[in-house]
Amino acid sequence: MFKIGKIPPEILEDIVMDPIRKNNVKREDVVLRPKTGEDCSVIDLQGELCVLSTDPITGAAKDIGYLAVQINCNDIFSAGGEPVGILLTVLLPEGSNETDLEEIMEGALKGAQELGIEILGGHTEVTNAVCKPIVSAAVIGRSRERRIIQTGGAKVGQDVVMTKWAGLEGTAIIAKEYEKVLCQRLPMELVFSAQNMKEYLSVGRESFIAAQHGATAMHDATEGGILGAVWEVAECSQTGVEIWQDKIPVKEETKLICKEGQIDPLRLISSGTMIITTEHGAELVDKLAKNGISGAIIGKITEKDRILISNQCRELLEEPKSDALYQVKFDSLNY
């Protein structure tokens, strides 16, 4: 029986990816096809490379319109592209009202305005198939200078760079969803600061900088967190990786909220944090800093083994499992 979250990679390969690969319809205008861990697909439309991706928002009940726009556009940015427009499917449970729909659309329009994209259309309905509002989106973009950067572009010997902080999106979601219980445990100012981390969700600026400074692989750290994203880069690239846990930046808000929720911040959904591989990690981190974006070298791409080094101990870096967001638990409190 599946756990909540992404389908395990080996099952995804067997039931989803293999049949797609074996399909005998292969169009010449499809440039980049589906692959486990890959953020986008790409088609060539008479010389213009069109970048496409899709994602639902299922782990949150608040701010889902805004999250849907930001997270889907991050996939386009991760391919080195520029998002143009987005389609939204909004599914509301029975008992929903106009205010519920208005809140979703206000968030979606806010995200679209921030990113300079259009909402191209979509679908809305009330259905008993869901028990909370769900937004699923499909985004379309274009490549910059006909160049696509893949999740699977990492090369042995390269630095692994991450931007911002581990658990970024998850921290903002938990702080919003569990505001009442957290304010009983932690300073109110810290909880509100954590909620405001959603303002850092876009990876647009760092993707452009990284693409201009030698990035060969980029990946937005969504479900599975930082460690899951690193594993996906290595898996897509058919390489190993060595990650140094003490080099991974984690904000104090995230540390305290994850401690209260009894979860690992390194396996918490981290949209807004980008994993980048490059020959010139130090130069990239410096360039990011000059543009007001924090970054850190957290490891190296290796030939085979996938290793996490923590407190001088080496352990295997496991494939991503159910995200820590779905494991949040606050003992002995009502919320």
C-alpha positions as CSV (number, residue, x, y, z in Angstrom):
1,M,0.0,0.0,0.0
2,F,1.3,3.4,-1.0
3,K,2.2,6.1,1.6
4,I,1.1,9.6,1.2
5,G,3.3,11.6,-1.2
6,K,5.2,10.8,-4.3
7,I,5.0,7.3,-5.8
8,P,8.3,5.5,-4.9
9,P,10.8,5.8,-7.7
10,E,11.1,2.1,-8.5
11,I,7.3,1.7,-8.8
12,L,7.1,4.9,-10.8
13,E,9.7,3.5,-13.2
14,D,7.9,0.1,-13.5
15,I,4.3,1.2,-13.9
16,V,4.5,4.7,-15.4
17,M,7.9,5.5,-17.0
18,D,8.6,2.1,-18.7
19,P,5.2,2.0,-20.5
20,I,5.7,5.6,-21.7
21,R,9.2,4.8,-23.0
22,K,7.9,1.6,-24.8
23,N,5.1,3.6,-26.5
24,N,5.9,3.4,-30.3
25,V,4.7,6.9,-30.9
26,K,7.8,9.1,-30.9
27,R,7.4,12.5,-32.4
28,E,10.4,14.4,-33.8
29,D,9.3,17.6,-32.3
30,V,9.6,16.2,-28.7
31,V,13.1,17.2,-27.5
32,L,13.0,16.2,-23.8
33,R,10.8,13.3,-22.7
34,P,9.7,12.2,-19.2
35,K,12.2,10.9,-16.8
36,T,12.1,10.3,-13.0
37,G,13.2,13.4,-11.3
38,E,13.2,15.5,-14.5
39,D,11.2,18.8,-14.0
40,C,10.0,19.4,-17.5
41,S,9.4,18.1,-21.0
42,V,10.4,20.1,-24.1
43,I,9.0,20.3,-27.6
44,D,10.4,22.1,-30.6
45,L,7.7,24.3,-32.3
46,Q,9.2,25.5,-35.5
47,G,12.4,26.7,-33.9
48,E,11.0,27.8,-30.6
49,L,11.7,25.4,-27.7
50,C,8.5,25.1,-25.6
51,V,9.0,24.0,-22.0
52,L,6.1,22.3,-20.1
53,S,5.4,21.1,-16.6
54,T,2.5,20.2,-14.3
55,D,2.1,19.9,-10.5
56,P,-0.8,19.8,-8.0
57,I,-0.9,21.4,-4.5
58,T,-2.0,18.6,-2.1
59,G,0.1,19.2,1.0
60,A,-1.5,22.5,2.0
61,A,-5.0,23.9,2.5
62,K,-4.1,27.6,2.7
63,D,-2.4,29.9,0.0
64,I,-2.9,27.1,-2.5
65,G,-3.5,29.4,-5.5
66,Y,-0.3,31.3,-4.8
67,L,1.6,28.0,-4.2
68,A,0.3,26.5,-7.4
69,V,1.6,29.3,-9.6
70,Q,5.0,29.6,-7.9
71,I,5.8,25.9,-7.7
72,N,4.8,25.1,-11.3
73,C,6.8,28.1,-12.7
74,N,9.8,26.9,-10.7
75,D,9.9,23.8,-12.9
76,I,10.3,26.0,-15.9
77,F,13.0,28.1,-14.3
78,S,14.8,24.9,-13.3
79,A,15.1,24.0,-17.0
80,G,16.6,27.4,-17.7
81,G,13.4,28.6,-19.2
82,E,11.0,31.5,-18.8
83,P,7.4,30.8,-17.9
84,V,4.8,32.4,-20.1
85,G,1.4,31.2,-18.9
86,I,-0.4,28.8,-16.7
87,L,-3.6,26.7,-16.7
88,L,-5.4,26.0,-13.4
89,T,-7.7,23.2,-12.4
90,V,-9.6,24.1,-9.1
91,L,-11.5,21.3,-7.4
92,L,-13.6,22.3,-4.4
93,P,-15.3,20.0,-1.9
94,E,-19.0,20.1,-1.2
95,G,-19.9,22.9,1.1
96,S,-17.4,25.4,-0.4
97,N,-18.5,28.9,-1.1
98,E,-17.6,32.0,-3.2
99,T,-15.1,33.2,-0.5
100,D,-13.1,29.9,-0.8
101,L,-12.8,30.3,-4.6
102,E,-12.0,34.1,-4.3
103,E,-9.1,33.3,-1.9
104,I,-7.6,30.8,-4.3
105,M,-7.9,33.1,-7.3
106,E,-6.5,36.1,-5.3
107,G,-3.4,34.0,-4.5
108,A,-3.0,32.7,-8.0
109,L,-3.3,36.2,-9.5
110,K,-0.8,37.6,-7.0
111,G,1.7,34.9,-8.0
112,A,1.1,35.5,-11.7
113,Q,1.6,39.2,-11.3
114,E,4.9,38.7,-9.4
115,L,6.2,36.4,-12.1
116,G,4.9,38.3,-15.1
117,I,2.9,35.5,-16.5
118,E,-0.8,35.1,-17.7
119,I,-3.4,32.8,-16.4
120,L,-4.5,31.2,-19.7
121,G,-7.6,29.3,-18.5
122,G,-8.4,26.1,-16.7
123,H,-11.4,24.4,-15.0
124,T,-13.3,24.9,-11.8
125,E,-15.8,22.6,-10.1
126,V,-17.3,21.4,-6.9
127,T,-17.0,17.7,-6.4
128,N,-17.4,15.0,-3.7
129,A,-14.2,13.4,-5.0
130,V,-12.1,15.7,-2.7
131,C,-12.4,16.6,1.0
132,K,-10.4,19.8,0.7
133,P,-9.6,22.3,-2.1
134,I,-7.1,21.1,-4.6
135,V,-5.4,23.1,-7.3
136,S,-3.5,21.4,-10.1
137,A,-1.7,23.5,-12.7
138,A,0.0,23.1,-16.1
139,V,2.6,25.7,-17.1
140,I,4.1,26.6,-20.4
141,G,7.3,28.5,-21.0
142,R,10.0,29.1,-23.5
143,S,13.7,28.4,-23.4
144,R,16.3,31.1,-23.2
145,E,18.6,31.1,-26.2
146,R,17.4,27.6,-27.2
147,R,19.3,26.1,-24.2
148,I,17.7,23.5,-21.8
149,I,19.3,22.6,-18.5
150,Q,18.2,19.2,-17.3
151,T,18.0,17.7,-13.9
152,G,20.1,14.9,-15.3
153,G,23.0,17.1,-16.4
154,A,25.4,16.6,-13.5
155,K,29.0,15.6,-14.2
156,V,31.5,13.8,-12.0
157,G,33.7,16.2,-10.1
158,Q,31.3,19.1,-10.1
159,D,30.3,21.1,-7.0
160,V,26.7,20.7,-5.6
161,V,25.4,24.2,-4.8
162,M,22.1,24.9,-3.0
163,T,20.3,28.2,-2.8
164,K,18.5,29.7,0.2
165,W,17.6,27.2,3.0
166,A,16.4,23.6,3.5
167,G,12.7,23.1,4.2
168,L,11.7,26.6,2.9
169,E,8.3,25.8,1.5
170,G,7.4,23.3,4.2
171,T,8.3,25.7,6.9
172,A,5.9,28.3,5.5
173,I,3.1,25.8,5.0
174,I,3.4,24.3,8.5
175,A,3.6,27.8,10.1
176,K,0.4,28.7,8.3
177,E,-1.5,25.5,8.7
178,Y,-0.6,25.0,12.4
179,E,-0.4,28.7,13.4
180,K,-2.4,28.2,16.6
181,V,-0.5,25.3,18.0
182,L,2.9,26.8,17.1
183,C,2.1,30.1,18.8
184,Q,1.5,28.1,22.0
185,R,5.0,26.7,21.8
186,L,7.1,29.4,20.0
187,P,7.4,33.2,19.9
188,M,4.6,34.6,17.7
189,E,7.2,36.7,15.8
190,L,9.1,33.6,14.8
191,V,5.9,31.9,13.6
192,F,4.9,34.9,11.5
193,S,8.5,35.1,10.1
194,A,8.2,31.5,9.1
195,Q,4.9,32.2,7.3
196,N,6.6,35.0,5.4
197,M,9.2,32.6,4.0
198,K,6.7,32.0,1.2
199,E,8.0,35.2,-0.3
200,Y,11.2,33.3,-1.2
201,L,9.4,30.6,-3.2
202,S,10.5,31.6,-6.7
203,V,13.8,30.3,-8.1
204,G,13.6,32.6,-11.1
205,R,16.5,34.9,-10.3
206,E,18.9,32.2,-9.2
207,S,18.1,30.0,-12.2
208,F,19.0,32.8,-14.6
209,I,22.3,33.5,-12.7
210,A,23.2,29.9,-12.5
211,A,22.5,29.3,-16.2
212,Q,24.9,32.2,-17.0
213,H,27.6,30.8,-14.8
214,G,28.2,27.2,-15.8
215,A,25.3,25.2,-14.4
216,T,24.8,21.9,-16.1
217,A,22.0,20.6,-13.9
218,M,19.3,22.5,-11.9
219,H,16.5,21.1,-9.8
220,D,13.9,22.7,-7.6
221,A,13.8,20.9,-4.2
222,T,10.1,19.9,-3.9
223,E,8.7,16.8,-2.2
224,G,11.5,14.8,-0.4
225,G,13.3,18.0,0.5
226,I,17.0,18.8,-0.1
227,L,18.2,15.2,0.3
228,G,15.5,13.9,-2.0
229,A,16.3,16.6,-4.6
230,V,20.0,15.7,-4.5
231,W,19.2,12.0,-4.9
232,E,17.0,12.8,-7.9
233,V,19.8,14.8,-9.6
234,A,22.2,11.9,-9.1
235,E,19.6,9.4,-10.3
236,C,18.8,11.4,-13.4
237,S,22.5,12.0,-14.1
238,Q,23.4,8.3,-13.4
239,T,26.1,9.5,-11.0
240,G,27.0,9.3,-7.4
241,V,27.0,12.2,-4.9
242,E,28.6,13.1,-1.6
243,I,26.7,15.5,0.6
244,W,28.1,17.3,3.7
245,Q,25.2,17.7,6.1
246,D,26.9,20.4,8.2
247,K,27.1,22.6,5.1
248,I,23.4,22.6,4.4
249,P,21.8,26.0,5.5
250,V,18.8,25.7,7.7
251,K,17.0,28.7,9.1
252,E,16.3,28.9,12.9
253,E,12.6,29.1,12.2
254,T,12.8,25.8,10.3
255,K,14.9,24.1,13.0
256,L,12.5,25.1,15.8
257,I,9.3,24.3,13.8
258,C,10.6,21.0,12.7
259,K,11.6,20.1,16.2
260,E,8.1,20.8,17.5
261,G,6.6,18.8,14.6
262,Q,9.0,15.9,15.1
263,I,10.3,15.9,11.5
264,D,13.6,16.1,9.6
265,P,14.0,19.5,7.9
266,L,16.3,18.0,5.3
267,R,13.5,15.8,4.0
268,L,10.9,18.6,4.1
269,I,9.4,20.0,0.9
270,S,11.8,22.9,-0.1
271,S,10.4,24.6,-3.2
272,G,12.3,27.9,-3.5
273,T,15.5,26.1,-2.9
274,M,17.5,25.1,-6.0
275,I,20.1,22.3,-6.4
276,I,22.7,23.3,-9.0
277,T,25.8,21.4,-10.2
278,T,28.7,23.4,-11.7
279,E,32.4,23.2,-12.1
280,H,32.7,26.6,-10.5
281,G,30.7,26.4,-7.2
282,A,32.6,29.1,-5.3
283,E,32.2,31.6,-8.2
284,L,28.5,30.9,-8.4
285,V,27.9,31.3,-4.7
286,D,29.8,34.6,-4.8
287,K,27.7,35.8,-7.8
288,L,24.5,34.8,-6.1
289,A,25.5,36.7,-2.9
290,K,26.1,39.8,-5.0
291,N,22.5,39.5,-6.2
292,G,21.1,39.1,-2.7
293,I,20.6,35.3,-2.9
294,S,22.3,33.1,-0.3
295,G,24.0,29.9,-1.6
296,A,26.3,27.2,-0.3
297,I,28.4,24.4,-1.7
298,I,27.0,21.3,0.1
299,G,28.8,18.4,-1.8
300,K,30.4,16.9,-4.8
301,I,29.2,14.8,-7.7
302,T,31.0,11.4,-7.7
303,E,31.1,8.4,-9.9
304,K,28.9,5.9,-8.1
305,D,28.0,5.9,-4.4
306,R,25.4,8.3,-3.0
307,I,26.7,9.3,0.5
308,L,25.6,11.6,3.2
309,I,28.3,12.6,5.6
310,S,27.0,13.6,9.1
311,N,29.1,14.1,12.2
312,Q,32.0,12.4,10.4
313,C,29.8,9.3,9.8
314,R,29.1,8.1,6.3
315,E,25.7,6.7,5.4
316,L,23.9,5.9,2.2
317,L,21.7,8.7,0.8
318,E,18.4,7.0,0.4
319,E,15.9,7.6,-2.4
320,P,13.1,10.0,-1.4
321,K,10.1,8.6,0.5
322,S,7.0,10.3,1.8
323,D,7.7,13.9,2.5
324,A,8.2,15.0,6.1
325,L,5.3,17.4,5.6
326,Y,2.9,14.5,5.9
327,Q,4.5,13.2,9.1
328,V,4.1,16.4,11.2
329,K,2.9,15.5,14.7
330,F,2.4,17.8,17.7
331,D,2.0,15.7,20.9
332,S,-0.6,16.5,23.6
333,L,-1.9,19.6,21.9
334,N,-5.2,20.5,20.3
335,Y,-5.1,22.6,17.1
